[in-house]
Amino acid sequence: MTDELNEIAAAARDAKRAREAAADSTVYNRQSWPIVPIAIGVGSAALAAAFLFVNSSRKK
């Protein structure tokens, strides 16, 4: 029984170490590309183009 408890405790300790290491590795780099605003801009342009395309084929 204590072997199982020790394995569970070791797995929990390993998971905590992995979680802390992942949190430490997500340091914000100010010189990187601003991905979110670029993605929002590209997505908005794609939606606008789709609406213009749909409206251009309608009969007036």
PDBQT receptor file of N, H, CA, C and O in Angstrom, charges set to zero:
ATOM      1  N   MET A   1       0.821  -1.195   0.000  1.00  0.00    +0.000 N 
ATOM      2  CA  MET A   1       0.000   0.000   0.000  1.00  0.00    +0.000 C 
ATOM      3  C   MET A   1       0.864   1.258   0.000  1.00  0.00    +0.000 C 
ATOM      4  O   MET A   1       0.550   2.222  -0.697  1.00  0.00    +0.000 OA
ATOM      5  N   THR A   2       1.928   1.259   0.758  1.00  0.00    +0.000 N 
ATOM      6  H   THR A   2       2.183   0.476   1.325  1.00  0.00    +0.000 HD
ATOM      7  CA  THR A   2       2.772   2.452   0.799  1.00  0.00    +0.000 C 
ATOM      8  C   THR A   2       3.517   2.645  -0.502  1.00  0.00    +0.000 C 
ATOM      9  O   THR A   2       3.851   3.774  -0.860  1.00  0.00    +0.000 OA
ATOM     10  N   ASP A   3       3.792   1.532  -1.239  1.00  0.00    +0.000 N 
ATOM     11  H   ASP A   3       3.520   0.615  -0.948  1.00  0.00    +0.000 HD
ATOM     12  CA  ASP A   3       4.434   1.673  -2.542  1.00  0.00    +0.000 C 
ATOM     13  C   ASP A   3       3.525   2.415  -3.514  1.00  0.00    +0.000 C 
ATOM     14  O   ASP A   3       3.983   3.265  -4.277  1.00  0.00    +0.000 OA
ATOM     15  N   GLU A   4       2.224   2.086  -3.481  1.00  0.00    +0.000 N 
ATOM     16  H   GLU A   4       1.852   1.395  -2.861  1.00  0.00    +0.000 HD
ATOM     17  CA  GLU A   4       1.275   2.776  -4.346  1.00  0.00    +0.000 C 
ATOM     18  C   GLU A   4       1.178   4.249  -3.967  1.00  0.00    +0.000 C 
ATOM     19  O   GLU A   4       1.116   5.107  -4.848  1.00  0.00    +0.000 OA
ATOM     20  N   LEU A   5       1.163   4.552  -2.689  1.00  0.00    +0.000 N 
ATOM     21  H   LEU A   5       1.213   3.856  -1.973  1.00  0.00    +0.000 HD
ATOM     22  CA  LEU A   5       1.084   5.922  -2.234  1.00  0.00    +0.000 C 
ATOM     23  C   LEU A   5       2.327   6.697  -2.649  1.00  0.00    +0.000 C 
ATOM     24  O   LEU A   5       2.241   7.862  -3.035  1.00  0.00    +0.000 OA
ATOM     25  N   ASN A   6       3.476   6.047  -2.568  1.00  0.00    +0.000 N 
ATOM     26  H   ASN A   6       3.546   5.100  -2.254  1.00  0.00    +0.000 HD
ATOM     27  CA  ASN A   6       4.716   6.705  -2.970  1.00  0.00    +0.000 C 
ATOM     28  C   ASN A   6       4.734   6.966  -4.472  1.00  0.00    +0.000 C 
ATOM     29  O   ASN A   6       5.228   8.005  -4.910  1.00  0.00    +0.000 OA
ATOM     30  N   GLU A   7       4.202   6.035  -5.269  1.00  0.00    +0.000 N 
ATOM     31  H   GLU A   7       3.801   5.191  -4.913  1.00  0.00    +0.000 HD
ATOM     32  CA  GLU A   7       4.132   6.232  -6.718  1.00  0.00    +0.000 C 
ATOM     33  C   GLU A   7       3.199   7.383  -7.062  1.00  0.00    +0.000 C 
ATOM     34  O   GLU A   7       3.483   8.171  -7.964  1.00  0.00    +0.000 OA
ATOM     35  N   ILE A   8       2.093   7.478  -6.348  1.00  0.00    +0.000 N 
ATOM     36  H   ILE A   8       1.863   6.838  -5.615  1.00  0.00    +0.000 HD
ATOM     37  CA  ILE A   8       1.150   8.568  -6.573  1.00  0.00    +0.000 C 
ATOM     38  C   ILE A   8       1.779   9.900  -6.192  1.00  0.00    +0.000 C 
ATOM     39  O   ILE A   8       1.648  10.886  -6.916  1.00  0.00    +0.000 OA
ATOM     40  N   ALA A   9       2.456   9.924  -5.061  1.00  0.00    +0.000 N 
ATOM     41  H   ALA A   9       2.562   9.122  -4.473  1.00  0.00    +0.000 HD
ATOM     42  CA  ALA A   9       3.120  11.149  -4.616  1.00  0.00    +0.000 C 
ATOM     43  C   ALA A   9       4.224  11.547  -5.598  1.00  0.00    +0.000 C 
ATOM     44  O   ALA A   9       4.405  12.730  -5.886  1.00  0.00    +0.000 OA
ATOM     45  N   ALA A  10       4.958  10.559  -6.110  1.00  0.00    +0.000 N 
ATOM     46  H   ALA A  10       4.811   9.598  -5.876  1.00  0.00    +0.000 HD
ATOM     47  CA  ALA A  10       6.019  10.854  -7.077  1.00  0.00    +0.000 C 
ATOM     48  C   ALA A  10       5.433  11.382  -8.376  1.00  0.00    +0.000 C 
ATOM     49  O   ALA A  10       5.992  12.304  -8.971  1.00  0.00    +0.000 OA
ATOM     50  N   ALA A  11       4.319  10.820  -8.828  1.00  0.00    +0.000 N 
ATOM     51  H   ALA A  11       3.865  10.071  -8.344  1.00  0.00    +0.000 HD
ATOM     52  CA  ALA A  11       3.674  11.296 -10.050  1.00  0.00    +0.000 C 
ATOM     53  C   ALA A  11       3.154  12.720  -9.859  1.00  0.00    +0.000 C 
ATOM     54  O   ALA A  11       3.274  13.549 -10.761  1.00  0.00    +0.000 OA
ATOM     55  N   ALA A  12       2.579  13.006  -8.694  1.00  0.00    +0.000 N 
ATOM     56  H   ALA A  12       2.482  12.332  -7.961  1.00  0.00    +0.000 HD
ATOM     57  CA  ALA A  12       2.091  14.353  -8.417  1.00  0.00    +0.000 C 
ATOM     58  C   ALA A  12       3.254  15.343  -8.363  1.00  0.00    +0.000 C 
ATOM     59  O   ALA A  12       3.145  16.463  -8.861  1.00  0.00    +0.000 OA
ATOM     60  N   ARG A  13       4.362  14.927  -7.761  1.00  0.00    +0.000 N 
ATOM     61  H   ARG A  13       4.451  14.017  -7.357  1.00  0.00    +0.000 HD
ATOM     62  CA  ARG A  13       5.535  15.795  -7.682  1.00  0.00    +0.000 C 
ATOM     63  C   ARG A  13       6.101  16.058  -9.076  1.00  0.00    +0.000 C 
ATOM     64  O   ARG A  13       6.490  17.185  -9.380  1.00  0.00    +0.000 OA
ATOM     65  N   ASP A  14       6.151  15.034  -9.920  1.00  0.00    +0.000 N 
ATOM     66  H   ASP A  14       5.835  14.118  -9.672  1.00  0.00    +0.000 HD
ATOM     67  CA  ASP A  14       6.639  15.208 -11.288  1.00  0.00    +0.000 C 
ATOM     68  C   ASP A  14       5.720  16.122 -12.097  1.00  0.00    +0.000 C 
ATOM     69  O   ASP A  14       6.194  16.950 -12.875  1.00  0.00    +0.000 OA
ATOM     70  N   ALA A  15       4.415  15.973 -11.916  1.00  0.00    +0.000 N 
ATOM     71  H   ALA A  15       4.029  15.300 -11.285  1.00  0.00    +0.000 HD
ATOM     72  CA  ALA A  15       3.463  16.821 -12.625  1.00  0.00    +0.000 C 
ATOM     73  C   ALA A  15       3.617  18.278 -12.193  1.00  0.00    +0.000 C 
ATOM     74  O   ALA A  15       3.540  19.188 -13.018  1.00  0.00    +0.000 OA
ATOM     75  N   LYS A  16       3.836  18.490 -10.894  1.00  0.00    +0.000 N 
ATOM     76  H   LYS A  16       3.898  17.750 -10.224  1.00  0.00    +0.000 HD
ATOM     77  CA  LYS A  16       4.025  19.857 -10.394  1.00  0.00    +0.000 C 
ATOM     78  C   LYS A  16       5.296  20.467 -10.966  1.00  0.00    +0.000 C 
ATOM     79  O   LYS A  16       5.304  21.640 -11.337  1.00  0.00    +0.000 OA
ATOM     80  N   ARG A  17       6.369  19.688 -11.041  1.00  0.00    +0.000 N 
ATOM     81  H   ARG A  17       6.363  18.735 -10.740  1.00  0.00    +0.000 HD
ATOM     82  CA  ARG A  17       7.620  20.187 -11.622  1.00  0.00    +0.000 C 
ATOM     83  C   ARG A  17       7.437  20.537 -13.100  1.00  0.00    +0.000 C 
ATOM     84  O   ARG A  17       7.941  21.559 -13.566  1.00  0.00    +0.000 OA
ATOM     85  N   ALA A  18       6.727  19.699 -13.821  1.00  0.00    +0.000 N 
ATOM     86  H   ALA A  18       6.318  18.869 -13.442  1.00  0.00    +0.000 HD
ATOM     87  CA  ALA A  18       6.495  19.962 -15.245  1.00  0.00    +0.000 C 
ATOM     88  C   ALA A  18       5.652  21.214 -15.431  1.00  0.00    +0.000 C 
ATOM     89  O   ALA A  18       5.912  22.009 -16.334  1.00  0.00    +0.000 OA
ATOM     90  N   ARG A  19       4.640  21.397 -14.579  1.00  0.00    +0.000 N 
ATOM     91  H   ARG A  19       4.430  20.751 -13.845  1.00  0.00    +0.000 HD
ATOM     92  CA  ARG A  19       3.782  22.573 -14.665  1.00  0.00    +0.000 C 
ATOM     93  C   ARG A  19       4.570  23.851 -14.358  1.00  0.00    +0.000 C 
ATOM     94  O   ARG A  19       4.395  24.869 -15.027  1.00  0.00    +0.000 OA
ATOM     95  N   GLU A  20       5.427  23.793 -13.354  1.00  0.00    +0.000 N 
ATOM     96  H   GLU A  20       5.569  22.966 -12.810  1.00  0.00    +0.000 HD
ATOM     97  CA  GLU A  20       6.248  24.957 -13.011  1.00  0.00    +0.000 C 
ATOM     98  C   GLU A  20       7.257  25.269 -14.109  1.00  0.00    +0.000 C 
ATOM     99  O   GLU A  20       7.514  26.436 -14.404  1.00  0.00    +0.000 OA
ATOM    100  N   ALA A  21       7.831  24.230 -14.714  1.00  0.00    +0.000 N 
ATOM    101  H   ALA A  21       7.622  23.282 -14.475  1.00  0.00    +0.000 HD
ATOM    102  CA  ALA A  21       8.792  24.450 -15.799  1.00  0.00    +0.000 C 
ATOM    103  C   ALA A  21       8.100  25.076 -17.009  1.00  0.00    +0.000 C 
ATOM    104  O   ALA A  21       8.671  25.938 -17.677  1.00  0.00    +0.000 OA
ATOM    105  N   ALA A  22       6.883  24.645 -17.284  1.00  0.00    +0.000 N 
ATOM    106  H   ALA A  22       6.420  23.945 -16.741  1.00  0.00    +0.000 HD
ATOM    107  CA  ALA A  22       6.139  25.219 -18.414  1.00  0.00    +0.000 C 
ATOM    108  C   ALA A  22       5.785  26.672 -18.132  1.00  0.00    +0.000 C 
ATOM    109  O   ALA A  22       5.820  27.503 -19.039  1.00  0.00    +0.000 OA
ATOM    110  N   ALA A  23       5.446  26.986 -16.895  1.00  0.00    +0.000 N 
ATOM    111  H   ALA A  23       5.417  26.311 -16.158  1.00  0.00    +0.000 HD
ATOM    112  CA  ALA A  23       5.109  28.365 -16.541  1.00  0.00    +0.000 C 
ATOM    113  C   ALA A  23       6.338  29.262 -16.649  1.00  0.00    +0.000 C 
ATOM    114  O   ALA A  23       6.224  30.422 -17.046  1.00  0.00    +0.000 OA
ATOM    115  N   ASP A  24       7.500  28.742 -16.303  1.00  0.00    +0.000 N 
ATOM    116  H   ASP A  24       7.593  27.800 -15.981  1.00  0.00    +0.000 HD
ATOM    117  CA  ASP A  24       8.724  29.534 -16.385  1.00  0.00    +0.000 C 
ATOM    118  C   ASP A  24       9.165  29.760 -17.818  1.00  0.00    +0.000 C 
ATOM    119  O   ASP A  24       9.838  30.751 -18.103  1.00  0.00    +0.000 OA
ATOM    120  N   SER A  25       8.802  28.866 -18.725  1.00  0.00    +0.000 N 
ATOM    121  H   SER A  25       8.256  28.061 -18.493  1.00  0.00    +0.000 HD
ATOM    122  CA  SER A  25       9.281  28.971 -20.104  1.00  0.00    +0.000 C 
ATOM    123  C   SER A  25       8.417  29.896 -20.953  1.00  0.00    +0.000 C 
ATOM    124  O   SER A  25       8.750  30.145 -22.111  1.00  0.00    +0.000 OA
ATOM    125  N   THR A  26       7.320  30.408 -20.411  1.00  0.00    +0.000 N 
ATOM    126  H   THR A  26       7.049  30.205 -19.470  1.00  0.00    +0.000 HD
ATOM    127  CA  THR A  26       6.444  31.281 -21.186  1.00  0.00    +0.000 C 
ATOM    128  C   THR A  26       6.754  32.747 -20.897  1.00  0.00    +0.000 C 
ATOM    129  O   THR A  26       5.851  33.538 -20.624  1.00  0.00    +0.000 OA
ATOM    130  N   VAL A  27       8.013  33.095 -20.957  1.00  0.00    +0.000 N 
ATOM    131  H   VAL A  27       8.747  32.452 -21.178  1.00  0.00    +0.000 HD
ATOM    132  CA  VAL A  27       8.426  34.476 -20.734  1.00  0.00    +0.000 C 
ATOM    133  C   VAL A  27       8.081  35.289 -21.972  1.00  0.00    +0.000 C 
ATOM    134  O   VAL A  27       8.351  34.852 -23.091  1.00  0.00    +0.000 OA
ATOM    135  N   TYR A  28       7.491  36.459 -21.791  1.00  0.00    +0.000 N 
ATOM    136  H   TYR A  28       7.271  36.814 -20.882  1.00  0.00    +0.000 HD
ATOM    137  CA  TYR A  28       7.063  37.293 -22.901  1.00  0.00    +0.000 C 
ATOM    138  C   TYR A  28       8.271  37.971 -23.514  1.00  0.00    +0.000 C 
ATOM    139  O   TYR A  28       9.054  38.611 -22.811  1.00  0.00    +0.000 OA
ATOM    140  N   ASN A  29       8.424  37.834 -24.813  1.00  0.00    +0.000 N 
ATOM    141  H   ASN A  29       7.788  37.315 -25.384  1.00  0.00    +0.000 HD
ATOM    142  CA  ASN A  29       9.522  38.463 -25.539  1.00  0.00    +0.000 C 
ATOM    143  C   ASN A  29       8.957  39.675 -26.279  1.00  0.00    +0.000 C 
ATOM    144  O   ASN A  29       8.126  39.514 -27.173  1.00  0.00    +0.000 OA
ATOM    145  N   ARG A  30       9.389  40.870 -25.924  1.00  0.00    +0.000 N 
ATOM    146  H   ARG A  30      10.063  41.000 -25.197  1.00  0.00    +0.000 HD
ATOM    147  CA  ARG A  30       8.840  42.088 -26.513  1.00  0.00    +0.000 C 
ATOM    148  C   ARG A  30       9.269  42.278 -27.960  1.00  0.00    +0.000 C 
ATOM    149  O   ARG A  30       8.667  43.085 -28.668  1.00  0.00    +0.000 OA
ATOM    150  N   GLN A  31      10.272  41.573 -28.416  1.00  0.00    +0.000 N 
ATOM    151  H   GLN A  31      10.760  40.916 -27.841  1.00  0.00    +0.000 HD
ATOM    152  CA  GLN A  31      10.737  41.729 -29.781  1.00  0.00    +0.000 C 
ATOM    153  C   GLN A  31      10.078  40.748 -30.738  1.00  0.00    +0.000 C 
ATOM    154  O   GLN A  31      10.360  40.780 -31.936  1.00  0.00    +0.000 OA
ATOM    155  N   SER A  32       9.213  39.882 -30.242  1.00  0.00    +0.000 N 
ATOM    156  H   SER A  32       8.984  39.856 -29.269  1.00  0.00    +0.000 HD
ATOM    157  CA  SER A  32       8.553  38.916 -31.113  1.00  0.00    +0.000 C 
ATOM    158  C   SER A  32       7.398  39.578 -31.854  1.00  0.00    +0.000 C 
ATOM    159  O   SER A  32       6.949  40.660 -31.479  1.00  0.00    +0.000 OA
ATOM    160  N   TRP A  33       6.927  38.928 -32.899  1.00  0.00    +0.000 N 
ATOM    161  H   TRP A  33       7.293  38.048 -33.204  1.00  0.00    +0.000 HD
ATOM    162  CA  TRP A  33       5.815  39.450 -33.690  1.00  0.00    +0.000 C 
ATOM    163  C   TRP A  33       4.544  39.432 -32.858  1.00  0.00    +0.000 C 
ATOM    164  O   TRP A  33       4.312  38.482 -32.110  1.00  0.00    +0.000 OA
ATOM    165  N   PRO A  34       3.719  40.463 -32.975  1.00  0.00    +0.000 N 
ATOM    166  CA  PRO A  34       2.431  40.469 -32.259  1.00  0.00    +0.000 C 
ATOM    167  C   PRO A  34       1.436  39.575 -33.001  1.00  0.00    +0.000 C 
ATOM    168  O   PRO A  34       0.732  40.044 -33.896  1.00  0.00    +0.000 OA
ATOM    169  N   ILE A  35       1.375  38.328 -32.647  1.00  0.00    +0.000 N 
ATOM    170  H   ILE A  35       1.947  37.948 -31.920  1.00  0.00    +0.000 HD
ATOM    171  CA  ILE A  35       0.619  37.330 -33.413  1.00  0.00    +0.000 C 
ATOM    172  C   ILE A  35      -0.886  37.548 -33.308  1.00  0.00    +0.000 C 
ATOM    173  O   ILE A  35      -1.591  37.425 -34.309  1.00  0.00    +0.000 OA
ATOM    174  N   VAL A  36      -1.384  37.864 -32.142  1.00  0.00    +0.000 N 
ATOM    175  H   VAL A  36      -0.811  37.964 -31.329  1.00  0.00    +0.000 HD
ATOM    176  CA  VAL A  36      -2.835  37.993 -31.971  1.00  0.00    +0.000 C 
ATOM    177  C   VAL A  36      -3.403  39.144 -32.800  1.00  0.00    +0.000 C 
ATOM    178  O   VAL A  36      -4.391  38.934 -33.503  1.00  0.00    +0.000 OA
ATOM    179  N   PRO A  37      -2.828  40.351 -32.752  1.00  0.00    +0.000 N 
ATOM    180  CA  PRO A  37      -3.393  41.413 -33.598  1.00  0.00    +0.000 C 
ATOM    181  C   PRO A  37      -3.283  41.113 -35.091  1.00  0.00    +0.000 C 
ATOM    182  O   PRO A  37      -4.163  41.484 -35.867  1.00  0.00    +0.000 OA
ATOM    183  N   ILE A  38      -2.214  40.449 -35.488  1.00  0.00    +0.000 N 
ATOM    184  H   ILE A  38      -1.498  40.147 -34.858  1.00  0.00    +0.000 HD
ATOM    185  CA  ILE A  38      -2.067  40.075 -36.900  1.00  0.00    +0.000 C 
ATOM    186  C   ILE A  38      -3.161  39.080 -37.289  1.00  0.00    +0.000 C 
ATOM    187  O   ILE A  38      -3.771  39.199 -38.352  1.00  0.00    +0.000 OA
ATOM    188  N   ALA A  39      -3.400  38.108 -36.427  1.00  0.00    +0.000 N 
ATOM    189  H   ALA A  39      -2.904  38.011 -35.564  1.00  0.00    +0.000 HD
ATOM    190  CA  ALA A  39      -4.424  37.097 -36.717  1.00  0.00    +0.000 C 
ATOM    191  C   ALA A  39      -5.811  37.728 -36.781  1.00  0.00    +0.000 C 
ATOM    192  O   ALA A  39      -6.618  37.369 -37.638  1.00  0.00    +0.000 OA
ATOM    193  N   ILE A  40      -6.087  38.657 -35.887  1.00  0.00    +0.000 N 
ATOM    194  H   ILE A  40      -5.431  38.949 -35.191  1.00  0.00    +0.000 HD
ATOM    195  CA  ILE A  40      -7.392  39.328 -35.903  1.00  0.00    +0.000 C 
ATOM    196  C   ILE A  40      -7.546  40.149 -37.182  1.00  0.00    +0.000 C 
ATOM    197  O   ILE A  40      -8.619  40.168 -37.785  1.00  0.00    +0.000 OA
ATOM    198  N   GLY A  41      -6.479  40.823 -37.593  1.00  0.00    +0.000 N 
ATOM    199  H   GLY A  41      -5.607  40.807 -37.103  1.00  0.00    +0.000 HD
ATOM    200  CA  GLY A  41      -6.531  41.624 -38.815  1.00  0.00    +0.000 C 
ATOM    201  C   GLY A  41      -6.744  40.774 -40.049  1.00  0.00    +0.000 C 
ATOM    202  O   GLY A  41      -7.547  41.125 -40.913  1.00  0.00    +0.000 OA
ATOM    203  N   VAL A  42      -6.037  39.663 -40.144  1.00  0.00    +0.000 N 
ATOM    204  H   VAL A  42      -5.384  39.378 -39.442  1.00  0.00    +0.000 HD
ATOM    205  CA  VAL A  42      -6.177  38.773 -41.298  1.00  0.00    +0.000 C 
ATOM    206  C   VAL A  42      -7.571  38.156 -41.316  1.00  0.00    +0.000 C 
ATOM    207  O   VAL A  42      -8.190  38.041 -42.374  1.00  0.00    +0.000 OA
ATOM    208  N   GLY A  43      -8.062  37.763 -40.149  1.00  0.00    +0.000 N 
ATOM    209  H   GLY A  43      -7.560  37.857 -39.289  1.00  0.00    +0.000 HD
ATOM    210  CA  GLY A  43      -9.402  37.179 -40.079  1.00  0.00    +0.000 C 
ATOM    211  C   GLY A  43     -10.476  38.182 -40.473  1.00  0.00    +0.000 C 
ATOM    212  O   GLY A  43     -11.429  37.838 -41.172  1.00  0.00    +0.000 OA
ATOM    213  N   SER A  44     -10.320  39.420 -40.023  1.00  0.00    +0.000 N 
ATOM    214  H   SER A  44      -9.545  39.699 -39.455  1.00  0.00    +0.000 HD
ATOM    215  CA  SER A  44     -11.287  40.461 -40.375  1.00  0.00    +0.000 C 
ATOM    216  C   SER A  44     -11.259  40.740 -41.875  1.00  0.00    +0.000 C 
ATOM    217  O   SER A  44     -12.306  40.924 -42.496  1.00  0.00    +0.000 OA
ATOM    218  N   ALA A  45     -10.073  40.772 -42.448  1.00  0.00    +0.000 N 
ATOM    219  H   ALA A  45      -9.223  40.623 -41.944  1.00  0.00    +0.000 HD
ATOM    220  CA  ALA A  45      -9.962  41.004 -43.894  1.00  0.00    +0.000 C 
ATOM    221  C   ALA A  45     -10.590  39.857 -44.675  1.00  0.00    +0.000 C 
ATOM    222  O   ALA A  45     -11.230  40.086 -45.702  1.00  0.00    +0.000 OA
ATOM    223  N   ALA A  46     -10.416  38.635 -44.203  1.00  0.00    +0.000 N 
ATOM    224  H   ALA A  46      -9.896  38.449 -43.369  1.00  0.00    +0.000 HD
ATOM    225  CA  ALA A  46     -11.014  37.487 -44.885  1.00  0.00    +0.000 C 
ATOM    226  C   ALA A  46     -12.540  37.549 -44.821  1.00  0.00    +0.000 C 
ATOM    227  O   ALA A  46     -13.218  37.253 -45.806  1.00  0.00    +0.000 OA
ATOM    228  N   LEU A  47     -13.078  37.931 -43.667  1.00  0.00    +0.000 N 
ATOM    229  H   LEU A  47     -12.528  38.171 -42.867  1.00  0.00    +0.000 HD
ATOM    230  CA  LEU A  47     -14.534  38.052 -43.562  1.00  0.00    +0.000 C 
ATOM    231  C   LEU A  47     -15.069  39.166 -44.457  1.00  0.00    +0.000 C 
ATOM    232  O   LEU A  47     -16.098  39.001 -45.112  1.00  0.00    +0.000 OA
ATOM    233  N   ALA A  48     -14.381  40.281 -44.482  1.00  0.00    +0.000 N 
ATOM    234  H   ALA A  48     -13.546  40.415 -43.949  1.00  0.00    +0.000 HD
ATOM    235  CA  ALA A  48     -14.815  41.384 -45.338  1.00  0.00    +0.000 C 
ATOM    236  C   ALA A  48     -14.791  40.972 -46.807  1.00  0.00    +0.000 C 
ATOM    237  O   ALA A  48     -15.715  41.288 -47.557  1.00  0.00    +0.000 OA
ATOM    238  N   ALA A  49     -13.737  40.268 -47.217  1.00  0.00    +0.000 N 
ATOM    239  H   ALA A  49     -12.987  40.011 -46.607  1.00  0.00    +0.000 HD
ATOM    240  CA  ALA A  49     -13.654  39.808 -48.605  1.00  0.00    +0.000 C 
ATOM    241  C   ALA A  49     -14.776  38.818 -48.924  1.00  0.00    +0.000 C 
ATOM    242  O   ALA A  49     -15.347  38.852 -50.014  1.00  0.00    +0.000 OA
ATOM    243  N   ALA A  50     -15.088  37.945 -47.978  1.00  0.00    +0.000 N 
ATOM    244  H   ALA A  50     -14.624  37.917 -47.092  1.00  0.00    +0.000 HD
ATOM    245  CA  ALA A  50     -16.163  36.972 -48.207  1.00  0.00    +0.000 C 
ATOM    246  C   ALA A  50     -17.511  37.676 -48.367  1.00  0.00    +0.000 C 
ATOM    247  O   ALA A  50     -18.293  37.320 -49.248  1.00  0.00    +0.000 OA
ATOM    248  N   PHE A  51     -17.785  38.663 -47.528  1.00  0.00    +0.000 N 
ATOM    249  H   PHE A  51     -17.149  38.952 -46.813  1.00  0.00    +0.000 HD
ATOM    250  CA  PHE A  51     -19.045  39.399 -47.647  1.00  0.00    +0.000 C 
ATOM    251  C   PHE A  51     -19.116  40.177 -48.954  1.00  0.00    +0.000 C 
ATOM    252  O   PHE A  51     -20.165  40.210 -49.596  1.00  0.00    +0.000 OA
ATOM    253  N   LEU A  52     -18.030  40.793 -49.350  1.00  0.00    +0.000 N 
ATOM    254  H   LEU A  52     -17.178  40.766 -48.828  1.00  0.00    +0.000 HD
ATOM    255  CA  LEU A  52     -18.024  41.518 -50.621  1.00  0.00    +0.000 C 
ATOM    256  C   LEU A  52     -18.247  40.579 -51.795  1.00  0.00    +0.000 C 
ATOM    257  O   LEU A  52     -18.950  40.926 -52.744  1.00  0.00    +0.000 OA
ATOM    258  N   PHE A  53     -17.656  39.391 -51.738  1.00  0.00    +0.000 N 
ATOM    259  H   PHE A  53     -17.085  39.109 -50.967  1.00  0.00    +0.000 HD
ATOM    260  CA  PHE A  53     -17.819  38.421 -52.815  1.00  0.00    +0.000 C 
ATOM    261  C   PHE A  53     -19.271  37.953 -52.897  1.00  0.00    +0.000 C 
ATOM    262  O   PHE A  53     -19.827  37.846 -53.990  1.00  0.00    +0.000 OA
ATOM    263  N   VAL A  54     -19.878  37.678 -51.761  1.00  0.00    +0.000 N 
ATOM    264  H   VAL A  54     -19.426  37.766 -50.874  1.00  0.00    +0.000 HD
ATOM    265  CA  VAL A  54     -21.264  37.204 -51.749  1.00  0.00    +0.000 C 
ATOM    266  C   VAL A  54     -22.196  38.300 -52.262  1.00  0.00    +0.000 C 
ATOM    267  O   VAL A  54     -23.114  38.026 -53.035  1.00  0.00    +0.000 OA
ATOM    268  N   ASN A  55     -21.960  39.539 -51.831  1.00  0.00    +0.000 N 
ATOM    269  H   ASN A  55     -21.214  39.761 -51.202  1.00  0.00    +0.000 HD
ATOM    270  CA  ASN A  55     -22.834  40.640 -52.251  1.00  0.00    +0.000 C 
ATOM    271  C   ASN A  55     -22.637  41.002 -53.722  1.00  0.00    +0.000 C 
ATOM    272  O   ASN A  55     -23.555  41.537 -54.343  1.00  0.00    +0.000 OA
ATOM    273  N   SER A  56     -21.488  40.731 -54.284  1.00  0.00    +0.000 N 
ATOM    274  H   SER A  56     -20.742  40.297 -53.780  1.00  0.00    +0.000 HD
ATOM    275  CA  SER A  56     -21.254  41.084 -55.690  1.00  0.00    +0.000 C 
ATOM    276  C   SER A  56     -22.023  40.162 -56.641  1.00  0.00    +0.000 C 
ATOM    277  O   SER A  56     -22.310  40.549 -57.773  1.00  0.00    +0.000 OA
ATOM    278  N   SER A  57     -22.355  38.960 -56.198  1.00  0.00    +0.000 N 
ATOM    279  H   SER A  57     -22.122  38.646 -55.278  1.00  0.00    +0.000 HD
ATOM    280  CA  SER A  57     -23.048  38.038 -57.072  1.00  0.00    +0.000 C 
ATOM    281  C   SER A  57     -24.563  38.158 -56.975  1.00  0.00    +0.000 C 
ATOM    282  O   SER A  57     -25.278  37.525 -57.751  1.00  0.00    +0.000 OA
ATOM    283  N   ARG A  58     -25.062  38.948 -56.051  1.00  0.00    +0.000 N 
ATOM    284  H   ARG A  58     -24.481  39.462 -55.420  1.00  0.00    +0.000 HD
ATOM    285  CA  ARG A  58     -26.511  39.126 -55.928  1.00  0.00    +0.000 C 
ATOM    286  C   ARG A  58     -27.056  40.023 -57.037  1.00  0.00    +0.000 C 
ATOM    287  O   ARG A  58     -26.387  40.940 -57.514  1.00  0.00    +0.000 OA
ATOM    288  N   LYS A  59     -28.290  39.725 -57.427  1.00  0.00    +0.000 N 
ATOM    289  H   LYS A  59     -28.833  38.980 -57.040  1.00  0.00    +0.000 HD
ATOM    290  CA  LYS A  59     -28.946  40.573 -58.433  1.00  0.00    +0.000 C 
ATOM    291  C   LYS A  59     -29.473  41.812 -57.743  1.00  0.00    +0.000 C 
ATOM    292  O   LYS A  59     -30.004  41.738 -56.635  1.00  0.00    +0.000 OA
ATOM    293  N   LYS A  60     -29.327  42.946 -58.397  1.00  0.00    +0.000 N 
ATOM    294  H   LYS A  60     -28.896  43.006 -59.297  1.00  0.00    +0.000 HD
ATOM    295  CA  LYS A  60     -29.776  44.198 -57.785  1.00  0.00    +0.000 C 
ATOM    296  C   LYS A  60     -31.163  44.577 -58.240  1.00  0.00    +0.000 C 
ATOM    297  O   LYS A  60     -31.691  45.606 -57.819  1.00  0.00    +0.000 OA
TER     298      LYS A  60
